[in-house]
Amino acid sequence: MPNMVVCVKQIADPEAPAGSFRVDPAANKVVPAAGVSQVVSPFDEQAVEAALRIKDAQGGKVTAVSLGQGFVMDVIKKPLSMGGDDLVLLEDAAFEGGDSRSTAYALAMAIKKVGEFDIVFCGRQAADWDAGQVGSGIAEFLGVPSVTVAKKVEATDGKVRVERVTSDGYEVIEVPTPVVITVSNELGEPRYPKLKGIMAAAKKEPIRWNAQDIGADASQLGAAGARIKLLKVFQPVKEGKCEIIEGDSPEEAAANLALKLRETKLI
């Protein structure tokens, strides 16, 4: 029976209107309005679903791991209410200000502390920054192979068979365990938590670890371990300009339009 770890992230609801967010230029970050709800990143929910389908088929254990701050328990416990077994929360000021690399390092160290594993699942990308780098980074730090953008995952006899999305269809890959797999939306809709699962999740306390608990090198965490420098966060300015092209006749107006388009190098 496989031991599986799923990395999940709590984010501001990506379906909230764009006007609900503003940019703080001093802090160089996006600030959601007070009314924007927190959710589990949708791709991560599909990663949980992929793990649970394997558990349904052959048993095993599913442990969810999340790094962040200000966790909303009703939100971050969703992997438990869906059918997961344990939830590990990584909370420490040392994790703040990180990039994909330092986040992947912290998650990899936590996964090592969780214990022996067969498959690590991640969403193909987080629905806030859409970088899509953490899953592959975790594989690199763990020293195991990775398969990205999976739409179907099956595990048998110490191997995993993955249908991986490509630009013109999909390819089938077989890889030995342990392995890291990032899951795409083509997997299908994640299951809706049942009342029994919601009640069980409410009673189960998450495991909380800080940087020291996972034996992490402080110089590799958060802002200290970041390799990317964010220069500027800004909202694009959309501008529109309309010019009416006229003429004494439709033919002249058409000729004037053609000349204007050529002048602006549009034709």
DODREN-80304 format. One record per residue (C-alpha): residue in one letter; x, y, z. Coordinates in steps of 0.2 Angstrom, whole numbers, padded with zeros to 4 digits, always signed. Each point is the difference from the previous one (the first is absolute). Last residue first. Layout:
N
r A | X X | Y Y | Z Z .
...
This chain:
267
r I | X -0003 | Y +0234 | Z -0214 .
r L | X +0000 | Y +0005 | Z +0018 .
r K | X +0015 | Y +0011 | Z -0004 .
r T | X -0008 | Y +0015 | Z +0008 .
r E | X +0002 | Y +0009 | Z -0016 .
r R | X -0006 | Y -0015 | Z -0010 .
r L | X -0016 | Y +0000 | Z +0011 .
r K | X -0003 | Y +0018 | Z -0003 .
r L | X +0002 | Y -0002 | Z -0019 .
r A | X -0012 | Y -0014 | Z +0000 .
r L | X -0013 | Y +0010 | Z +0010 .
r N | X +0002 | Y +0015 | Z -0011 .
r A | X -0003 | Y -0011 | Z -0015 .
r A | X -0015 | Y -0008 | Z +0008 .
r A | X -0007 | Y +0018 | Z +0004 .
r E | X +0003 | Y +0005 | Z -0018 .
r E | X -0010 | Y -0015 | Z -0006 .
r P | X -0014 | Y +0003 | Z +0012 .
r S | X -0001 | Y +0018 | Z -0006 .
r D | X +0005 | Y +0017 | Z +0006 .
r G | X +0012 | Y -0008 | Z +0013 .
r E | X +0002 | Y -0004 | Z +0018 .
r I | X +0011 | Y -0010 | Z +0012 .
r I | X -0006 | Y +0001 | Z +0018 .
r E | X +0014 | Y -0003 | Z +0012 .
r C | X -0002 | Y -0010 | Z +0016 .
r K | X +0012 | Y -0001 | Z +0015 .
r G | X +0000 | Y -0014 | Z +0013 .
r E | X +0011 | Y -0001 | Z +0016 .
r K | X +0002 | Y -0015 | Z +0011 .
r V | X +0012 | Y +0003 | Z +0014 .
r P | X +0008 | Y -0017 | Z +0007 .
r Q | X -0001 | Y -0002 | Z +0018 .
r F | X +0017 | Y +0000 | Z +0008 .
r V | X +0013 | Y -0011 | Z +0010 .
r K | X +0018 | Y +0005 | Z -0002 .
r L | X +0017 | Y -0006 | Z +0001 .
r L | X -0003 | Y -0018 | Z +0008 .
r K | X +0018 | Y -0007 | Z +0003 .
r I | X +0001 | Y -0019 | Z -0004 .
r R | X +0012 | Y -0011 | Z +0009 .
r A | X -0009 | Y +0000 | Z +0017 .
r G | X +0009 | Y -0009 | Z +0014 .
r A | X +0001 | Y +0015 | Z +0012 .
r A | X -0017 | Y +0006 | Z -0005 .
r G | X -0008 | Y -0017 | Z +0006 .
r L | X +0011 | Y -0014 | Z +0004 .
r Q | X +0017 | Y -0006 | Z -0006 .
r S | X +0010 | Y +0010 | Z +0012 .
r A | X -0010 | Y -0007 | Z +0014 .
r D | X +0006 | Y -0017 | Z -0004 .
r A | X -0015 | Y -0012 | Z +0004 .
r G | X -0001 | Y -0013 | Z +0013 .
r I | X -0019 | Y -0002 | Z -0002 .
r D | X -0004 | Y +0005 | Z +0018 .
r Q | X +0012 | Y +0014 | Z -0001 .
r A | X -0009 | Y +0009 | Z -0014 .
r N | X -0017 | Y -0002 | Z +0009 .
r W | X -0012 | Y -0015 | Z +0000 .
r R | X -0018 | Y -0001 | Z +0004 .
r I | X -0010 | Y -0016 | Z -0001 .
r P | X -0018 | Y +0003 | Z -0003 .
r E | X -0013 | Y -0004 | Z +0012 .
r K | X -0014 | Y -0012 | Z -0005 .
r K | X -0018 | Y +0003 | Z +0007 .
r A | X -0005 | Y +0012 | Z -0014 .
r A | X +0007 | Y -0012 | Z -0013 .
r A | X -0011 | Y -0014 | Z +0006 .
r M | X -0016 | Y +0011 | Z -0001 .
r I | X +0005 | Y +0005 | Z -0018 .
r G | X +0003 | Y -0018 | Z -0005 .
r K | X -0017 | Y -0006 | Z +0007 .
r L | X -0008 | Y +0015 | Z -0008 .
r K | X +0007 | Y -0005 | Z -0017 .
r P | X +0014 | Y +0010 | Z -0008 .
r Y | X -0003 | Y +0003 | Z -0019 .
r R | X +0011 | Y -0010 | Z -0011 .
r P | X +0013 | Y +0009 | Z -0011 .
r E | X -0006 | Y +0004 | Z -0018 .
r G | X +0010 | Y -0008 | Z -0014 .
r L | X +0018 | Y -0005 | Z -0003 .
r E | X +0001 | Y +0012 | Z -0014 .
r N | X +0003 | Y +0014 | Z +0013 .
r S | X +0018 | Y -0005 | Z +0002 .
r V | X +0010 | Y -0010 | Z +0013 .
r T | X +0018 | Y +0002 | Z +0004 .
r I | X +0008 | Y -0017 | Z +0004 .
r V | X +0015 | Y -0003 | Z +0011 .
r V | X +0008 | Y -0017 | Z +0000 .
r P | X +0005 | Y -0014 | Z +0012 .
r T | X -0004 | Y -0011 | Z -0009 .
r P | X +0004 | Y -0007 | Z -0017 .
r V | X -0006 | Y +0009 | Z -0016 .
r E | X -0012 | Y -0004 | Z -0014 .
r I | X -0004 | Y +0013 | Z -0012 .
r V | X -0015 | Y +0002 | Z -0012 .
r E | X -0001 | Y +0015 | Z -0012 .
r Y | X -0014 | Y +0012 | Z -0002 .
r G | X -0009 | Y +0010 | Z -0014 .
r D | X +0007 | Y +0013 | Z -0011 .
r S | X +0008 | Y +0013 | Z +0012 .
r T | X +0004 | Y -0014 | Z +0012 .
r V | X -0009 | Y -0007 | Z +0016 .
r R | X +0008 | Y -0014 | Z +0009 .
r E | X -0008 | Y -0017 | Z +0003 .
r V | X +0009 | Y -0007 | Z +0014 .
r R | X +0004 | Y -0018 | Z +0005 .
r V | X +0008 | Y -0002 | Z +0017 .
r K | X +0011 | Y -0014 | Z +0005 .
r G | X +0003 | Y -0009 | Z +0016 .
r D | X -0012 | Y -0015 | Z -0005 .
r T | X -0014 | Y +0011 | Z -0006 .
r A | X -0005 | Y +0019 | Z +0001 .
r E | X -0011 | Y +0009 | Z -0012 .
r V | X +0000 | Y +0018 | Z -0004 .
r K | X -0011 | Y +0010 | Z -0013 .
r K | X +0001 | Y +0018 | Z -0006 .
r A | X +0018 | Y +0003 | Z +0005 .
r V | X +0008 | Y +0017 | Z -0003 .
r T | X +0017 | Y -0004 | Z +0005 .
r V | X +0010 | Y -0016 | Z +0004 .
r S | X +0014 | Y +0000 | Z +0013 .
r P | X +0015 | Y -0011 | Z +0004 .
r V | X +0007 | Y -0001 | Z +0017 .
r G | X +0015 | Y +0010 | Z +0008 .
r L | X -0011 | Y +0007 | Z +0014 .
r F | X +0006 | Y +0018 | Z -0003 .
r E | X -0002 | Y -0002 | Z -0019 .
r A | X -0017 | Y -0008 | Z +0002 .
r I | X -0006 | Y +0014 | Z +0011 .
r G | X +0006 | Y +0013 | Z -0013 .
r S | X -0010 | Y -0009 | Z -0013 .
r G | X -0015 | Y +0002 | Z +0010 .
r V | X +0004 | Y +0018 | Z +0005 .
r Q | X +0002 | Y +0007 | Z -0018 .
r G | X -0017 | Y +0002 | Z -0007 .
r A | X +0001 | Y +0019 | Z +0001 .
r D | X -0019 | Y +0004 | Z +0000 .
r W | X +0001 | Y +0013 | Z +0013 .
r D | X -0017 | Y -0001 | Z +0008 .
r A | X -0007 | Y -0017 | Z -0007 .
r A | X +0015 | Y -0010 | Z +0005 .
r Q | X +0007 | Y -0011 | Z -0013 .
r R | X -0001 | Y -0018 | Z -0007 .
r G | X -0007 | Y -0004 | Z +0017 .
r C | X +0011 | Y -0011 | Z +0011 .
r F | X +0001 | Y -0019 | Z +0004 .
r V | X +0014 | Y -0009 | Z +0008 .
r I | X +0000 | Y -0018 | Z -0003 .
r D | X +0008 | Y -0015 | Z +0009 .
r F | X +0004 | Y +0007 | Z +0017 .
r E | X +0011 | Y -0005 | Z +0015 .
r G | X -0001 | Y +0013 | Z +0014 .
r V | X -0009 | Y +0016 | Z +0004 .
r K | X +0017 | Y +0008 | Z +0004 .
r K | X +0006 | Y -0002 | Z -0018 .
r I | X -0016 | Y +0008 | Z -0006 .
r A | X +0003 | Y +0015 | Z +0011 .
r M | X +0017 | Y +0002 | Z -0007 .
r A | X -0007 | Y -0001 | Z -0017 .
r L | X -0013 | Y +0013 | Z +0004 .
r A | X +0013 | Y +0012 | Z +0007 .
r Y | X +0011 | Y -0002 | Z -0016 .
r A | X -0014 | Y +0002 | Z -0012 .
r T | X -0005 | Y +0016 | Z +0009 .
r S | X +0018 | Y +0006 | Z -0001 .
r R | X +0000 | Y -0003 | Z -0018 .
r S | X -0017 | Y +0007 | Z -0005 .
r D | X +0003 | Y +0016 | Z +0009 .
r G | X +0001 | Y +0005 | Z +0018 .
r G | X -0006 | Y +0015 | Z +0010 .
r E | X -0005 | Y -0009 | Z +0015 .
r F | X +0006 | Y -0018 | Z +0005 .
r A | X +0011 | Y +0006 | Z +0014 .
r A | X -0016 | Y +0008 | Z +0008 .
r D | X -0005 | Y -0018 | Z +0003 .
r E | X -0015 | Y -0010 | Z -0003 .
r L | X +0000 | Y -0017 | Z -0010 .
r L | X -0016 | Y -0009 | Z +0002 .
r V | X -0001 | Y -0019 | Z -0001 .
r L | X -0017 | Y -0008 | Z -0003 .
r D | X -0004 | Y -0018 | Z +0002 .
r D | X -0011 | Y -0014 | Z -0007 .
r G | X -0008 | Y +0008 | Z -0016 .
r G | X -0018 | Y -0004 | Z -0004 .
r M | X -0008 | Y +0016 | Z -0008 .
r S | X -0002 | Y +0007 | Z +0018 .
r L | X +0019 | Y -0002 | Z +0003 .
r P | X +0005 | Y +0008 | Z -0016 .
r K | X -0013 | Y +0014 | Z +0005 .
r K | X +0009 | Y +0004 | Z +0016 .
r I | X +0008 | Y +0015 | Z -0007 .
r V | X -0016 | Y +0009 | Z -0003 .
r D | X -0010 | Y -0003 | Z +0016 .
r M | X +0016 | Y +0003 | Z +0010 .
r V | X +0004 | Y +0017 | Z -0008 .
r F | X +0019 | Y +0000 | Z +0000 .
r G | X +0008 | Y +0017 | Z +0003 .
r Q | X +0017 | Y -0005 | Z -0005 .
r G | X +0007 | Y -0011 | Z -0013 .
r L | X +0007 | Y -0018 | Z -0005 .
r S | X -0012 | Y -0014 | Z -0002 .
r V | X +0002 | Y -0019 | Z +0001 .
r A | X -0014 | Y -0013 | Z -0003 .
r T | X +0003 | Y -0018 | Z +0005 .
r V | X -0009 | Y -0014 | Z -0010 .
r K | X +0002 | Y -0018 | Z +0006 .
r G | X -0002 | Y -0016 | Z -0009 .
r G | X -0014 | Y -0010 | Z -0007 .
r Q | X -0001 | Y -0008 | Z -0017 .
r A | X -0013 | Y +0008 | Z -0011 .
r D | X -0007 | Y +0013 | Z +0012 .
r K | X +0017 | Y +0005 | Z +0005 .
r I | X +0005 | Y +0002 | Z -0018 .
r R | X -0015 | Y +0011 | Z -0003 .
r L | X +0004 | Y +0010 | Z +0016 .
r A | X +0017 | Y +0004 | Z -0007 .
r A | X -0007 | Y +0007 | Z -0016 .
r E | X -0014 | Y +0009 | Z +0009 .
r V | X +0013 | Y +0009 | Z +0012 .
r A | X +0009 | Y +0006 | Z -0016 .
r Q | X -0016 | Y +0006 | Z -0007 .
r E | X -0002 | Y +0010 | Z +0016 .
r D | X +0017 | Y +0007 | Z -0003 .
r F | X -0005 | Y +0006 | Z -0017 .
r P | X -0014 | Y +0009 | Z +0008 .
r S | X +0011 | Y +0010 | Z +0012 .
r V | X -0008 | Y -0003 | Z +0017 .
r V | X -0012 | Y +0015 | Z +0004 .
r Q | X +0001 | Y +0016 | Z +0009 .
r S | X -0015 | Y +0012 | Z -0001 .
r V | X +0001 | Y +0018 | Z -0007 .
r G | X -0009 | Y +0012 | Z +0012 .
r A | X +0015 | Y +0009 | Z +0007 .
r A | X +0006 | Y +0005 | Z -0017 .
r P | X +0015 | Y -0010 | Z -0007 .
r V | X +0018 | Y +0008 | Z +0001 .
r V | X +0012 | Y -0003 | Z -0014 .
r K | X +0018 | Y +0003 | Z +0005 .
r N | X +0014 | Y +0012 | Z -0002 .
r A | X +0000 | Y +0005 | Z +0018 .
r A | X +0001 | Y +0019 | Z -0004 .
r P | X -0010 | Y -0002 | Z -0016 .
r D | X -0015 | Y -0009 | Z +0008 .
r V | X -0010 | Y -0006 | Z -0015 .
r R | X -0018 | Y -0002 | Z +0001 .
r F | X -0012 | Y -0014 | Z -0001 .
r S | X -0019 | Y -0001 | Z +0000 .
r G | X -0001 | Y +0009 | Z -0016 .
r A | X +0006 | Y -0016 | Z -0009 .
r P | X -0016 | Y -0008 | Z +0005 .
r A | X +0002 | Y -0016 | Z +0011 .
r E | X +0002 | Y -0016 | Z -0009 .
r P | X +0018 | Y -0002 | Z +0005 .
r D | X -0006 | Y -0002 | Z +0019 .
r A | X +0014 | Y +0006 | Z +0010 .
r I | X +0012 | Y -0014 | Z +0003 .
r Q | X +0003 | Y -0015 | Z +0011 .
r K | X +0013 | Y -0012 | Z -0007 .
r V | X +0001 | Y -0019 | Z -0001 .
r C | X +0014 | Y -0013 | Z -0002 .
r V | X -0007 | Y -0018 | Z +0000 .
r V | X +0010 | Y -0014 | Z +0008 .
r M | X -0003 | Y -0018 | Z -0004 .
r N | X +0004 | Y -0016 | Z +0008 .
r P | X -0004 | Y -0015 | Z -0011 .
r M | X -0008 | Y -0016 | Z +0005 .
